[in-house]
Amino acid sequence: MIRKRNEKADGKKRVSSEHGREMDRKHLMTLSIAALGVVFGDIGTSPLYAIRECFYGDFGIAVTPANVLGVLSLIFWSLILVVSIKYLSFILRADNNGEGGIIALTSLIRPRGLMKMEGKWILVAVGIFGACLLYGDGMITPAISVMSAIEGMGVITHKLDPYILPVTVIILAGLFMLQPRGTGSVGALFGPVIFVWFCTLGVLGFAQVIKNPAIFHALLPWHGIDFLLRNHVHGFLVLGAVFLVVTGAEALYADMGHFGKRPIRLVWTVLVLPALLLNYFGQGAVLLTNPQAANDPFYAIVPSWGMIPMVFLATAATIIASQAVISGSFSLTRQAVQLGYLPRIKIIHTSAKQIGQIYVPLVNWVLMISTISLALGFHSSSKLAAAYGVAVTSTMLISTILFFVVAKEKWKWSPYWMVAFLIFFLVIDISFFAANISKIFHGAWFPLVIGGMVFTIMITWKQGREMLWSRLRRRTMSLEKFLEAISEDPPIRVEGQAVFLTGNPDMVPVALLHNLKHNKVMHTNIAFLNFRTREIPRVPNDQKVEVTKLGSGFYKIVAYYGFMEDPRIEHIFSLAKGKGLDFDPDRISYFLGREKLTISKKPGMWRWRIKLFSFMSRNALEASDFFKIPGSQIIELGVTLEI
């Protein structure tokens, strides 16, 4: 009997274990399909234009067998070294509590002291600049991706050529117009559509390489080396087009927090990489037998009966790729706001279930106008390709440097291995960067200008807010001195609960001093509320709120949020109630300070930057709207400050 009971118990454990493994497999499969639609859209649409730009772009090389093998060899080893090894094997390890991307990477090295480590502040500034460059990428990617797909209409028949640009503009406008609805309704379709896209890429390429298997000689690295040695400067410039095959690599890192490392690595290894390589090699096989196909080698491998469906499938894939870049711009903006690099702006959550699904109206309309203007200004995806790449190469170069610092200082990796890693990948990154920067007069200036403008805005806001806090500190006093003063000379207290928002939890808010000066009274219960953004994506609820009783009816509340979270007043007081603060949300009076800024005789920044800061300050989203404070419970007190 005992043996039977033990066997029965062991059987239940095996069933439970097998059920758990089955659930894990299902969860992994679900995440993998979702990652396929969101993460790999950008890199997955590169076959539409990458090979073409190598042989038909502004720096196109002659279509000879040696050059075809050389270009394909460079493409193969770029995908292996940059994506498979650098990003998936190394950089994905640098996660900030599970989140990836250059902002998260920068947060890992951000110094805690004020001015102790100037070198670190330089690295932080470089990291922020790398993030700013992604806005330029967010403008170019939708234009070049959608246009390259629609150009398939001209391959079907040249009579459709006049309609390529109008159709592109209509699709781009529709894409941005749909953003307020959120991606939840169409997000479920992303994975299956991109799955069909990659399968189609692989099948089309396979059909060509079996006709000309000699194309696989390009797997040998010396074909790429020989290409660069034979073609000298011209061959080096072609690297700018070769780089187009890895332009979506940064997205693998940025979206790590949504899906995790394992699904991203699995999907890349099992499906994406084989499909991309087969398609690139298939295009190369066609060029070996038909050099005239260089003007559009992607559609050259599509059979005539499949041209129309392929145009529709390519258009769907490029729309999905564009959606991922647009959503990334929204996420980047929210992170910048939370970290104090941008003023408060309107951020709308489009899903009650998925916190990552947000819509930022200002960013959306700026991207729409810029993207459509790029399409109209450059007229073709080939010309847009000249502007594409500089932003991404710069960001990749910066990511390599920041990763080296994180690995060296936080993980204490062997300096010999880290120096070898740094030198090896810097050679690759700098080569790609130099090849792309040579296109500066062909449109590559655009993403650099956009990145520089956004960087100036961010740094101006950050420095302006620090100057503002410095001026405010001179107008107030410490909490300790204030409590001593009112204990010696108590003011009149009226029944009620008041909350004062403050930028420094140890200083008295200027709004309180103004209220006391002019109204001569204070509430019986007063809380000083300070929001702090930690250098992590999310803060657990049990660590989110600290409540300190100061005596005489005063409380200090410090609310901690991660850079991927949105603070909410209602949530704060719900958590604070469990820590000894019993305020009734419906009875609270919220006191907010409003600063009126003027330029001093000796300003701390150039005057044009102060005017820019003042403009952003005036147009920033009201604190009541940002923190979701009930408007009927707000009292505003103004103060004039010179900066």
Helices and strands as residue ranges (DSSP letters): H 2-39, H 41-44, G 46-48, H 50-56, H 65-78, I 79-90, G 91-93, H 102-109, H 118-150, H 152-156, G 158-160, H 161-177, G 179-181, H 184-209, G 213-219, H 221-242, G 243-246, H 249-254, H 256-259, H 261-267, I 268-272, H 273-289, G 291-295, H 297-300, G 304-306, H 307-338, E 348-349, E 358-359, H 361-378, H 381-387, H 390-409, H 415-437, G 440-442, H 445-474, H 479-488, E 492-501, H 510-519, E 521-533, G 541-543, E 545-551, E 554-561, H 569-577, E 588-598, H 607-619, H 623-626, G 631-633, E 634-642
